[in-house]
Amino acid sequence: MKLKNVLIMTNNMNGGGAEHVLLTLLRHLPRSRYSIDLCLVYREGVLLDRLPSDLSISAIFEERTPESAECIRADEGELYQRAVRRKYDIEIAFLEGNAVKIMSRSNNRDAVKIAWVHLDLSREHYTKTVYKSTEQEKEAFLSFNHIFCVSCAVLGGLERLFGPDLRERSYIVFNPIEHEEIMRLAEIVELQKHGVTFCAAGRLEHQKAFNRLLSSAQRLRAEGFTFHIWLLGEGSLRSELERECDERMLTDIVDFLGYQMNPYPYIKQADAFVSTSRVEGLSMVIGEALVLRTPVIATNCNGQIEALQGGKYGFLVDNSESGVYKGMKAVLTGEYVGNELAYSGSERYLPFRLEDYMQRICSLLEIDTQTQVVSKQ
């Protein structure tokens, strides 16, 4: 089989779910079939040091500046030329926004071009600042042969935002979960708990809505409940959230633990995992919590409904601060234990196993550019 040259572009290597999926992909794509170049829009992120050593890695910008953002808006064609180091058979924009816009200007007619979308953009259209209009963003997506959506909710969001024109080139490609490795890593450390403990994890950004966690904690503490919160993650709102935590007098019960290379002992040993997100594509960390059989509380947004199969495997609450409060209170009062749901949920994620995922990805990468595809699992 001829070795295929692959260019993968992503925005950065920050510690979000999409970046972890990319890290898994880069580790496991067979080098006997693919020669891979990775191009970062910005050379930044906590996962940079975890990239495989055999990769060829470049960056369009060494740092994020107002000038770099304006350059992406105005001259993405020239930026694509910066990313090109050789003739590629496959070109992948691994994240919506910057990577999709720049890769959409590819002039390589022989390459299979793939865009990967990780979020319901109709609910959180953060990419709109990259484009001059929604129509321009739609045209960018239409320049790709195939679009991989990490959930049905993500594909539905594309259709709500851009209409039905993208469906014929779209696939649902669920994220992988490394079951055995997650369970192994979860046993490495025995943590000290202080009573009932909640765990939350994710980028400290607007989308994740961790302010709901803090306001709920203040209400519950005022009602006399005793508990602790492990909050894992980094992001631009960390200082703001820490200040809010101090103002709400919660510093003794909320631990800001930053980005954790191994979050699994925290997730496994918590009494419940809490996802407070306003919007999600398909939450990886919910899947990981279920693999570890930790009860899950999650706000009722499309990606989380899909992850928990409408509440079959966890407690879906209203997508609001009040919903998060009620979910946490249900754990503290014993109304929601969730162990049986989490146990059955661990079986729900068996089809997400790494081996099956990589087999499917390799099959999809062999699609001919002229093939029209229909969205399906």
N, C-alpha and C positions, 0 to 999 in steps of 0.2 A: 504494500500500500504506500502511495506517495505521501511523503511528509508534507503536511499543510502548514503554511505560514499564517499565524493568527495575530492580529492586533486587537488588544483589549484596552479600551479607554474608560476611566472612571474619574470622578471628581477629586477624590482624595482617599486616604486610608484611615479616616476617623473610625471610631469604635462602634458604629451602628450595625444594625442587622445586615444591611446590604453589603457592607464591607466584609463582614464575617462570611457571608455566602461566597463572595468573590475569593476570599482567602482559601476557603474549602475547594472551590473550583480550580484555582491555580495550583493547589497542592496535588490534586488528583487527576487533572487532565493528563492522559498518557503521553509522555514525551516521545514515545515511539511513533505517535501519529501526528503530534502537533508541536511546532516550534513557536513559542509564545513571546511576544513583546508586550509589555505593560506600559501604557502611557497615562500618567496622572495629569489632570488639569492643574492641580496644585500639589506640590511635594510637601504634604503635611499629614499628620495622623499618628495615633498611638500604635497602629498596626504596621507601620513601615518596617520595623525591625523583624516582623514575623513573615515577611514575604519570602518565598522560596529563593534560595541563593542562586539557582540556575537561570533565573529570569533575566531578560534584558529590560531594564527599567529606565524610563525617561520621564521628564516633566515639562509641561509647556510653560508653567510659571513656578518659580522657586518660592514665592510667597503670594498671599492674597492681598491685593490693594484695590482701591477704587479704579485705578487705571486698568488693571487686569480685567475687572468686571466689565468696564466699558469696551475694552478690546473684544471680549466675547460677544457683546451685543452688536458690535459694528463690523468685525472683520473675522468671522469664524472660518472663512475659507483659507486665509493665510495661516490660521492656527492649525488647521488640519494638516497643511503642508509641513508644519513644524513636527507634527506627530509621526509622519510617515518616514520610516527608515529603510524600507525595502518594499518589494511587491508582495501584497498579502492576498491569500485565498479567502480568508474570513476576517471581517471587521466587526467588532462588537462594541457598542456603546452600552456600558454596563449599568449606567444610572441615568434616569431622566434629568433634564436640565442641561447643564453645561456640556456634558459628554455627548448627549444626543444631538444638541445643536451643532457642535463642532464636527462630529462624525457625519452628520447629514450632508456636509459639503464635500464628501468623498467623490473624487472623480475616477475611482477605480471601478470600471464597469465589469470587471471579471470577478470581483469579490462578492461573496454572500455577505449581506449587511444585516446585522441583528441589533435591535434596540431592546433593552431590558428595563422593565418598569416595576418599581417596588412599592408604590403608594397609590392610593385612590386620589388622583389629582383633582377630581371634581369636588372633593371635600376639603382638600388642602392644596390649593394650586400655587405652591411655592415657586414653581418654575416659571411663572408668568413674568417675573422680573428679568428673565434671560432673553425674552423675545419682545419684538415690537408689537405683536398682536397674537391672539389665540389662533388666528388663521395661519400665521407664520409657523407657530408651533405644530399645528396639524400638518402643514407641508413638510416640516422636518421629519415627522414620523412616517409620512407617506414615501419618503425617500429610501426607507429600509425595506428589504425583502420580507423580513419577519420581525414580529414583536413578541417578546416573551413577557407574560404577565405572571406575577407570583401568586395570584389568586383570582377567583372569579370576581371578587369585589374590585380589584384593580382594573380588570378588563371592562367591567361595568362603568367604572369611573371614566375611562377613556371614551366610551361611547356616549356618556352623558355630556362630556366636554366637547368632543369633536364629531359626534354623529357616528353612523354605522360604517363609515368607509374603511376603518382600520381592521374590522373583524376578520375579513378573509385572509389576512396575513398574520393573525394572532394565535398564539398558543398559551395555554395555562401551564406554567412550569413551576410547581411548588418548590419551596426551598428545602434543602436537605437537612437532616438531623443525624448527627453521628451518635447513635444510641449508646454503643458500648463505651466510646470515649467519654461521653458525658457522665455516664454512671461511674466510670473509673475515677475521673477527676473529682466527682462529688464526694468520694470517700477519703480524699487526701488529708483533709483538715477537719478536726473536731472543734466546733466553735462554741464559745460561751454565750448562752442565751440568758436573757433577763425576762422571764415570763413569756407571755404570748408575743410572738415576733412576726411582723410582716416584712416581706422583702419586695422591693420594687427596683427595676433596672431599666436603663435606657439613656439615650442622649438627653442632657438637661437643656431641652429646647421647648419652644411653644407647643409643638405637636403633642408632646408627651404629657403636658398638663400636670406636672408634679406639684404645682401650687394647690391642686385639689387634695392631694395627699396631706399636705400640711394643714390646710383649713379643716379637713375632716379630723385629723389628729387632735387639733385644739378643741373641737367640739366634744370629742369622745373623752378627752382628759377632763374637761369641765364637768362631764357627767359621772366622773369617778372611776373610769376604767383605767387599768394599768396594762401597759403594753410597750413594745419597742419596735422601731422601724430601721431596717437596713436599706439605705438608698445607694444603689450602685450606678455610677456613670459620671461622665464629664460633659461639659457643654458651655455655651455662652451665657446661660442663665444661672450658673453655679453661685456666683457672688450674690445675685438677687435672691435666690432661694435660701441661701445661708442667712442672709439678712432677715428675710421673712421668718425663717425658723427662730431666729433670735428674738424678733419682735413678738412672736407668738409664745415665747418662753417654752420652747420644745427642745432646746439643745441637749438636754439630758436624756431624751428618749429617741432622738433621730440622729443616726450616724450617717454622715456623708462620707462614703467609702471610696469615692472616685472610681476611675476605670479599673476593673479587676480582670487580670489575665485569666483567672479561673474563678468565675462567679458561681460555679455549681454547688460548692458546699453551702453557700448562703441560701441559694434557692431550695436545696434539698432540706436543709435543717429549719427553714422557716415554717411557721404554722399555716401561712397562706401567702401566695404570691399575688400582688396587686398590680394591675395594669390600668392606668388612669387616662390613657390616650384619648385625644379628641378624634383622631383618625389613624387607621393602620392599613397596610396592604395585606399582609398575613404575618402576624407576630411570631417571629422565631422563638422568642423567649417564652411565650406561652407554651409552645410545643415542647421546649426544653423542660419547663416546669412540670408538664404532664408526664414526660418521660421519667422524671424523678419522682412522680406521684405526689406532688405538692398541690394541694387545693388551690384553685385559681379564682380570683375575683377580677372581672374585666368589664370596662365600660362598653355599652351597647353601640358599637360602630361596626361597619360592614366587615372589615378584616377580622375583627375579634369574634363577631357572630360566626363567621366561617371557621375560624380556628377552633371554636368550642362547639361547633355544629348546633347553633341556636340555643345553647345552654345545656346541651346533653352532657358535656364534660366539664362544666364549670359554672360559676354563678355570674350571669350577665346582669349588670345593673345599669340604671339610667346614665346616659352620657353627660354627667354633670357632677359638681361637687357633692350635691345631695345624694346622688347614686353611690359615689365612692364611700361616703359616710355610712350609708345604710349597709353596704357590703361589708365594711370593716366591723360595724357593730354586730352584724349577724355572726361573724366569727367569734367576737368577744362574748356574746351571750350564749354561744353554743347552738344557735339556730342553724348556722351553716358550718358543717365540719368538712364535707367535701371529699373525704378520703376515697370513698367508693367511686365517685365521679372521676377523680384523678387517676385511680387505678385503671378504670375502663378507658380513660383518655390516653393512657400510655399505649394501649393497644391501637387506638385510633391513628397514632403517628407511625405505626410500623411501615406503611407504604412510603414514608418519607426517608427511608433508610438510604445511606450514602451510596451503597452499591447500585441500587435501582436508579437513583438519581443520576449517577455518572453514566450509566448505560443509556439512559434516555437523552442526556445532553449530547453524548457522542453521536447518537443516532440523529438528533436534530441538526447537529453541525454538518452532517453530510447532505442536508437538503439542497437540491439544485436550485439555483437562483430563479429559474422559471417556474418552479413548483408553487402552485397556490395552495394554501393550507387553511384549514378550518379550525377554529378554537375548540379544544377538547382537552380532557384530562389525559 
